[in-house]
């Protein structure tokens, strides 16, 4: 973890992937992230594969650099402990619906009343001002609602989910930005704030940066959709022995490529040389690429294109990434010893920093592993902690 948010304390009430992905980034930056789970634990703990019931791989990969406190917020004493933690916190973050947070007694107004300068961030499915505010949402729901599923339609026009939890992870990045923005505002003004970062609105904003297209104008200059991205021949192209991703982008790229493959006739076409007309004819050009690439193997294409400044790469399968030469050189995958799960492999934080200290990551913790430690920091002794555990207020690992 990096020593960039040292001294900041975040009370993390998030679950599953969206919120934990966000708060892991904050933990990677060195904040003291206290992951507050109910006594049954984050449901993501049960998602397989895993070596133990409590620690599935997906949970481990989204919850490093946090301390786990198992706390019953439905119990009066549990809420009391939460608000004692609020006194020393800079940020409270959750991805539950606003109504749920309010019913638990930990909504923004209640937390602000206890600590006026708190940074409070939430990431429910749909914004609280809209009619769908109470609708529960997970990744699939937001992929469908935001238009992603139809963007990924099959050849028959049937909508499909992307085989990655893109809505959760994009929303997680947006939530992490909200937390960082709130911290910066607090440092500048001394004041707290409430930042809502709902999934549906966030994914629509993410997609429509390019897909709003003709609807960007009033009156409309056409429908939604970015023609280049939606072109049928925008795809990995077949080679003699596999596939290659090839993307001539600038005029120079296209001219260079066609000359390299002995097609000066194509390099001289008016619509190749004119960026506006090329944009209008992009699918036809991609079809030409699709016809040319089967003439060579993937290695032959990479050798030919190397140094030509034309964007390209071989098409990797996921299991090939673990042995990818570039990722090996930058030590993206690292082996480590997890305290309870044994030898493991992780994907490190993708950031590199100069001028910032760095420490070893804290592996994802078992449920309630830090309960005693956190409560002792509040001044509770072992007898009091044991009594609370017996009363179902907390769980101690």
PATORLUM-386217 format. One record per residue (C-alpha): residue in one letter; x negated, y negated, z negated. Coordinates in pm, 1 decimal. Each point is the difference from the previous one (the first is absolute). Example, Ala and Ser with C-alpha at 12.3 -4.5 7.8 and 13.67 -1.06 7.14 Angstrom:
<sites>
SITE rest        x        y        z
SITE    a  -1230.0    450.0   -780.0
SITE    s   -137.0   -344.0     66.0
</sites>
This chain:
<sites>
SITE rest        x        y        z
SITE    x      0.0      0.0      0.0
SITE    x   -109.0   -359.0     63.9
SITE    x    -48.9   -260.8   -272.2
SITE    x    221.5   -260.8    164.3
SITE    x    315.5     -0.1   -216.3
SITE    x   -169.8     82.8   -328.9
SITE    x    194.4   -140.6   -293.1
SITE    x    336.5     24.1    177.9
SITE    x    254.9    240.5   -147.1
SITE    x    279.4    146.4    211.4
SITE    x    296.3    190.1   -142.3
SITE    x     85.4    241.8    279.3
SITE    x    353.0    140.5    -12.1
SITE    x     -8.9    129.6    356.4
SITE    x     62.1    355.1    121.0
SITE    x    -40.8    230.5    300.7
SITE    x   -220.4   -166.8    269.2
SITE    x     89.9   -361.9     78.6
SITE    x    -78.3   -147.3   -340.7
SITE    x   -283.0    235.5   -101.0
SITE    x   -173.6    -63.0    334.3
SITE    x     21.2   -374.5    -71.6
SITE    x   -119.2     19.5   -359.4
SITE    x   -283.1    236.4     91.5
SITE    x   -135.0   -279.6    219.4
SITE    x     25.8   -236.9   -295.9
SITE    x   -173.7    258.0   -218.8
SITE    x   -271.2     42.4    263.8
SITE    x    -62.1   -373.0    -41.6
SITE    x    -69.8     53.3   -369.4
SITE    x    325.5    -99.4   -171.5
SITE    x    105.3    192.5   -309.9
SITE    x    302.4    176.5    147.1
SITE    x    216.9    171.4   -261.9
SITE    x    225.6    246.0    179.8
SITE    x    317.9     21.7   -207.0
SITE    x    184.7    324.6     73.1
SITE    x    310.7    146.8   -154.8
SITE    x    -47.4    308.6   -216.3
SITE    x     56.7    231.1    298.9
SITE    x   -257.3   -185.7    206.3
SITE    x     -8.5   -146.0    348.9
SITE    x    191.4    241.7    226.6
SITE    x   -291.5    -11.7    244.5
SITE    x   -198.7    213.2   -243.6
SITE    x    203.5    303.3    110.8
SITE    x    -55.4    -40.8    374.6
SITE    x   -220.3    279.6    133.9
SITE    x   -273.2    100.6     71.8
SITE    x   -146.4      4.6   -347.2
SITE    x   -193.4    218.9   -239.5
SITE    x    210.8    -93.4   -301.4
SITE    x    366.8    -88.8    -46.0
SITE    x    -86.9   -349.4   -117.6
SITE    x   -253.4   -109.6    260.6
SITE    x     85.5     40.6    368.5
SITE    x   -244.9   -125.1    260.7
SITE    x    230.1   -281.1    113.1
SITE    x     26.6   -131.4   -354.7
SITE    x   -375.4     18.7    -54.1
SITE    x    -67.7   -188.9    323.6
SITE    x    221.0   -295.3   -100.1
SITE    x    -77.4    -35.2   -370.5
SITE    x   -371.4    -40.4    -63.7
SITE    x   -128.1   -287.2   -213.6
SITE    x    305.0     -2.2   -228.4
SITE    x     76.4    102.0   -357.7
SITE    x    312.2    210.1    -54.6
SITE    x    237.4    -97.1   -281.6
SITE    x    308.5    221.2    -30.6
SITE    x    270.1   -222.7   -148.5
SITE    x    375.9     36.1    -41.7
SITE    x    137.6   -338.7    100.6
SITE    x    355.8    114.5    -79.7
SITE    x   -100.1     20.6   -365.7
SITE    x      5.5   -323.8   -200.0
SITE    x   -345.7     67.8   -140.5
SITE    x   -126.9     75.9    349.8
SITE    x    118.6   -337.0    127.1
SITE    x   -155.7   -161.0   -304.0
SITE    x   -336.9    152.6     89.0
SITE    x     41.0   -114.0    358.5
SITE    x     54.4   -360.3   -106.6
SITE    x   -299.7     15.6   -231.5
SITE    x   -201.2     98.3    304.1
SITE    x    154.5   -287.6    195.5
SITE    x   -160.9   -237.8   -249.1
SITE    x   -345.0     99.4    129.1
SITE    x     95.2     50.0    365.5
SITE    x    -42.1   -220.9    302.7
SITE    x    224.4    195.7    237.0
SITE    x    306.6    225.2    -17.7
SITE    x     73.1    191.0    319.2
SITE    x    269.4    254.9     89.0
SITE    x    179.7    150.1    300.1
SITE    x    334.9     73.9   -161.6
SITE    x    319.9   -177.9     94.5
SITE    x     58.1   -330.7   -177.9
SITE    x    315.3    130.5   -165.4
SITE    x   -188.3    297.1   -140.5
SITE    x   -270.0   -223.7   -146.7
SITE    x    264.0   -224.9   -155.1
SITE    x    188.9    295.1   -151.4
SITE    x   -324.5    121.0   -157.5
SITE    x    -42.6   -346.0   -150.8
SITE    x   -325.9    -68.4    185.5
SITE    x    124.0   -226.9    280.3
SITE    x   -176.8   -322.7     85.9
SITE    x    205.9   -222.5   -228.4
SITE    x    -65.8    223.0   -300.1
SITE    x   -372.3     24.2     69.0
SITE    x    -31.4   -371.2     74.9
SITE    x    174.6    -82.4   -327.4
SITE    x   -272.1    194.9   -179.1
SITE    x   -289.5   -132.3    211.0
SITE    x     80.4   -306.5    215.0
SITE    x   -321.2     18.5    205.5
SITE    x     44.3    361.6    107.1
SITE    x    -41.2     94.2    366.1
SITE    x    294.1    231.1     72.3
SITE    x     10.2    188.4    331.4
SITE    x    261.9    243.7    127.5
SITE    x     41.4    205.2    316.1
SITE    x    347.2    150.8     19.9
SITE    x    143.1    139.1    324.0
SITE    x    214.4   -296.7    102.9
SITE    x    -19.9   -362.6   -115.4
SITE    x    216.5    -83.9   -299.8
SITE    x    184.0   -282.7    180.9
SITE    x    142.9    230.3    268.6
SITE    x    299.0    235.9     -2.2
SITE    x   -227.4    307.7      1.7
SITE    x   -187.6    -99.6   -314.6
SITE    x    132.3    296.9   -196.3
SITE    x    -73.0    259.0    273.4
SITE    x   -271.3    248.0   -105.0
SITE    x   -282.4     26.9    249.6
SITE    x   -301.1    215.7     72.5
SITE    x   -233.2      5.7    298.6
SITE    x    234.9    188.7    234.7
SITE    x    286.1   -238.2    -72.8
SITE    x   -209.9   -305.8     81.0
SITE    x   -153.2    157.9    311.3
SITE    x    356.0     49.8    122.9
SITE    x    136.6   -339.7   -106.3
SITE    x   -296.2   -203.7    129.5
SITE    x     -0.7    143.4    352.7
SITE    x   -318.2    207.0    -32.1
SITE    x    185.2    327.3     61.7
SITE    x    132.6   -119.0    336.3
SITE    x   -336.3   -150.7     94.6
SITE    x   -129.9    354.1    -44.0
SITE    x    280.4    165.8    196.4
SITE    x    -69.3    322.0    189.8
SITE    x     33.9     53.7    375.7
SITE    x    375.3     56.2    -44.5
SITE    x     47.7   -329.5   -183.0
SITE    x     45.6    164.2   -338.0
SITE    x   -138.6   -205.1   -292.4
SITE    x   -286.6    156.3   -196.1
SITE    x   -175.4    -86.2   -323.4
SITE    x   -371.5    -61.3     22.9
SITE    x   -183.1    288.6   -170.6
SITE    x   -154.7   -236.6   -254.7
SITE    x    165.7   -200.4   -276.1
SITE    x    -58.1   -319.7    190.2
SITE    x    282.1   -197.5   -163.1
SITE    x   -125.3     76.8   -349.7
SITE    x   -361.7    -79.2     80.9
SITE    x     66.0   -320.1    194.9
SITE    x    232.4   -111.2   -279.9
SITE    x   -273.2     94.2   -247.7
SITE    x   -250.2   -224.0    176.0
SITE    x    254.9   -282.9     -0.5
SITE    x     66.0     54.9   -371.3
SITE    x   -373.2     -6.8    -76.6
SITE    x    -24.8   -333.4    183.7
SITE    x    289.3   -129.3   -210.3
SITE    x   -180.8     98.4   -320.9
SITE    x   -323.1   -165.0    113.8
SITE    x    186.1   -313.3    110.8
SITE    x    175.3    -20.5   -335.9
SITE    x   -329.5     36.5   -187.0
SITE    x   -160.4   -276.9    207.4
SITE    x    299.9   -229.2    -60.4
SITE    x    -20.1     67.4   -374.3
SITE    x   -370.6    -80.7     -6.1
SITE    x     58.4   -325.0    193.4
SITE    x    310.4   -125.7   -180.3
SITE    x     17.8    190.1   -328.7
SITE    x    355.5     97.5     91.0
SITE    x    164.7    332.7     60.7
SITE    x    230.5     93.6    285.8
SITE    x    230.9    267.2    134.5
SITE    x    -85.6    145.8    341.6
SITE    x    241.2    237.5    170.0
SITE    x   -142.4    210.3    285.7
SITE    x    285.2    224.6    122.4
SITE    x    -80.0    289.7    232.0
SITE    x    263.2    -61.0    269.2
SITE    x    -77.7   -366.0     51.0
SITE    x   -372.4     71.6    -21.4
SITE    x     11.6    267.4    271.0
SITE    x    216.5   -215.8    225.5
SITE    x   -253.6   -283.2    -34.6
SITE    x   -282.4    247.6     68.5
SITE    x    162.9    133.6    317.6
SITE    x    142.1   -320.1    139.3
SITE    x   -337.2   -178.2      9.6
SITE    x    -26.6    143.1    352.1
SITE    x    336.4    170.9     57.5
SITE    x    221.1   -310.3    -35.4
SITE    x   -127.7    -91.7    347.6
SITE    x    267.3   -174.6    211.8
SITE    x    223.1    -46.7   -303.9
SITE    x   -263.0   -239.0   -137.0
SITE    x    161.6   -269.9    215.9
SITE    x    335.7   -175.3    -29.0
SITE    x    165.8     63.5    233.1
SITE    x   -145.7    347.0     39.6
SITE    x   -255.4     58.4    274.3
SITE    x     60.8    375.2     -2.2
SITE    x     40.2    284.3   -241.5
SITE    x   -219.0    129.3   -276.9
SITE    x   -299.3    222.9     68.6
SITE    x   -363.9    -52.0     93.6
SITE    x    -29.6    138.9    353.4
SITE    x   -360.1    119.1    -35.1
SITE    x     71.9    195.8   -317.3
SITE    x    320.3    147.0    135.9
SITE    x   -145.9     98.5    339.1
SITE    x     61.5    371.4     70.3
SITE    x   -362.1     51.5    109.2
SITE    x   -144.7   -161.9   -311.9
SITE    x   -134.6    318.9   -152.4
SITE    x   -320.1    199.5    -40.8
SITE    x   -108.1    101.0    350.3
SITE    x    -83.2    358.5    100.4
SITE    x   -357.1     95.0     82.5
SITE    x   -139.3    325.4    136.8
SITE    x    -27.5    142.1   -350.8
SITE    x    214.1   -216.5   -228.2
SITE    x    109.0   -360.9    -37.0
SITE    x   -152.1   -344.2    -15.9
SITE    x    135.5   -333.8   -122.0
SITE    x    -92.1   -260.9    261.3
SITE    x    104.3   -363.8    -13.2
SITE    x   -139.0   -242.5    257.5
SITE    x    135.9   -324.1   -143.3
SITE    x   -159.2   -308.1    152.6
SITE    x    -31.2    -77.6    369.6
SITE    x   -370.2     83.0    -23.6
SITE    x     86.1    338.3   -155.6
SITE    x    231.0     95.0    284.8
SITE    x   -237.5   -114.5    273.6
SITE    x   -294.1    177.3   -163.4
SITE    x    194.5    321.8    -43.7
SITE    x    129.8     19.4    356.6
SITE    x   -344.7    -72.8    137.9
SITE    x   -149.9    269.4   -228.5
SITE    x    236.4    260.0    145.7
SITE    x    -65.5   -111.6    358.6
SITE    x    335.7   -170.5     46.5
SITE    x    -98.8   -354.6    108.5
SITE    x    333.1    -18.4    183.8
SITE    x    180.3      6.5   -335.1
SITE    x   -246.1   -242.7   -157.6
SITE    x     84.8   -254.6    268.8
SITE    x    380.5     15.5    -36.3
SITE    x    162.5   -336.0    -74.3
SITE    x    196.9    137.1   -296.1
SITE    x   -313.1    150.0   -152.6
SITE    x   -177.5   -337.1     13.5
SITE    x    295.8   -203.0   -131.0
SITE    x     71.1     61.9   -373.9
SITE    x    365.1   -106.1     25.2
SITE    x     76.3    223.9    297.8
SITE    x   -206.4    279.8   -155.4
SITE    x    219.6    -16.5   -308.6
SITE    x    306.8     40.3    221.1
SITE    x   -152.7    299.7    182.4
SITE    x   -167.6    162.1   -299.2
SITE    x    185.2    331.4     16.6
SITE    x   -106.2     46.8    363.4
SITE    x   -362.2    -54.9    -99.5
SITE    x     29.6    243.7   -287.4
SITE    x    140.3    254.6    246.9
SITE    x   -313.2    -46.8    211.2
SITE    x   -215.6     72.6   -305.5
SITE    x    205.3    312.9    -64.8
SITE    x    -80.1    117.0    355.6
SITE    x   -372.6    -77.1    -21.6
SITE    x   -100.4    137.8   -341.7
SITE    x     50.6    373.3     79.5
SITE    x   -302.3    -24.7    234.5
SITE    x   -251.1     17.4   -288.9
SITE    x    -40.5    161.6   -340.4
SITE    x     42.7   -204.7   -314.7
SITE    x   -376.5      0.3    -61.9
SITE    x    -65.3   -112.5    357.1
SITE    x    241.8   -289.4    -39.3
SITE    x   -154.8   -106.7   -330.2
SITE    x   -348.9     10.3    153.2
SITE    x    114.0   -202.9    302.2
SITE    x    186.1   -259.3   -205.6
SITE    x   -265.9    -39.5   -268.0
SITE    x   -147.9   -347.1     24.5
SITE    x    264.4   -120.8    245.6
SITE    x    188.9   -189.8   -273.6
SITE    x    324.5    172.9     98.1
SITE    x    195.8    116.1   -306.8
SITE    x     16.6    379.8    -10.2
SITE    x    -27.9    297.6   -233.3
SITE    x     52.5    371.8     -2.5
SITE    x    335.1     97.5   -152.7
SITE    x    -58.2    151.4   -343.4
SITE    x    210.1    249.4   -187.4
SITE    x     41.3    -74.5   -369.8
SITE    x   -210.9    294.6   -108.4
SITE    x   -286.5   -124.0    219.5
SITE    x    -25.8   -326.0   -192.3
SITE    x   -160.2    166.9   -302.1
SITE    x   -305.9     75.1    216.9
SITE    x     13.7   -315.5    214.5
SITE    x   -353.2   -135.0     48.7
SITE    x     97.1   -363.5    -55.5
SITE    x    200.1     78.5   -313.6
SITE    x   -289.4    212.5   -127.5
SITE    x   -240.7   -289.7     55.2
SITE    x    216.2   -238.9   -201.9
SITE    x     74.1    265.8   -266.6
SITE    x    375.7    -35.0     42.7
SITE    x     70.4    342.7   -147.0
SITE    x   -165.7     62.2   -334.2
SITE    x    -12.4    308.3   -217.2
SITE    x     44.5    -37.3   -375.4
SITE    x     88.2    195.6   -310.4
SITE    x    355.0    -62.3   -121.7
SITE    x     27.2     49.3   -379.2
SITE    x    292.2    242.9     23.3
SITE    x     18.1    108.1    366.1
SITE    x   -366.3     79.4     59.4
SITE    x   -198.2    -72.6    318.6
SITE    x    192.5   -229.7    232.4
SITE    x    -40.2   -222.7    303.8
SITE    x    130.3   -356.3     16.1
SITE    x     27.7   -278.9    252.9
SITE    x   -189.1   -291.2   -152.6
SITE    x    122.6   -357.5      9.0
SITE    x    -61.3   -118.0    355.3
SITE    x   -133.3   -336.1   -121.8
SITE    x   -368.0    -88.5    -12.9
SITE    x    -99.8   -301.6   -207.6
SITE    x   -315.8   -203.2    -37.7
SITE    x    -56.8   -205.2   -313.7
SITE    x    253.4    203.7   -197.9
SITE    x    -90.2    262.9   -260.5
SITE    x    125.0    354.8     42.5
SITE    x     73.8    282.3   -244.2
SITE    x    103.1    363.3     25.9
SITE    x    367.9     60.0     72.8
SITE    x    221.5    133.8   -276.9
SITE    x    170.4    318.7    128.0
SITE    x    379.9     23.6     -9.1
SITE    x    106.6     86.0   -353.8
SITE    x    228.5    262.7   -145.1
SITE    x    339.1   -110.9   -128.5
SITE    x    -51.6   -202.9   -316.4
SITE    x   -375.7     53.0      6.1
SITE    x    -62.8   -357.2   -113.1
SITE    x    307.4    -37.5   -223.6
SITE    x   -195.6     24.3   -323.5
SITE    x   -277.1   -228.5    127.4
SITE    x    239.9   -272.2    118.3
SITE    x    211.0      9.8   -315.9
SITE    x   -306.7    -13.5   -223.0
SITE    x    -93.9   -318.5    185.6
SITE    x    335.8   -136.5   -119.5
SITE    x   -101.9     79.6   -356.8
SITE    x    194.6    323.2    -54.9
SITE    x   -167.5    271.0   -204.6
SITE    x      6.0    373.4     65.4
SITE    x    282.7     66.6   -246.0
SITE    x    224.1   -260.5    165.9
SITE    x    -83.8    135.1    344.4
SITE    x     78.7    356.7   -107.9
SITE    x    335.6   -109.5   -143.4
SITE    x     91.4   -174.3    323.9
SITE    x    -93.5    308.2    198.7
SITE    x    221.2    214.9   -225.6
SITE    x    287.0   -249.5     44.6
SITE    x    -19.6     13.1    378.7
SITE    x   -119.3   -358.2     31.8
SITE    x   -331.1     91.4    160.6
SITE    x   -180.3    303.3    132.3
SITE    x   -362.3     65.1    -81.9
SITE    x   -204.4    228.7    221.9
</sites>
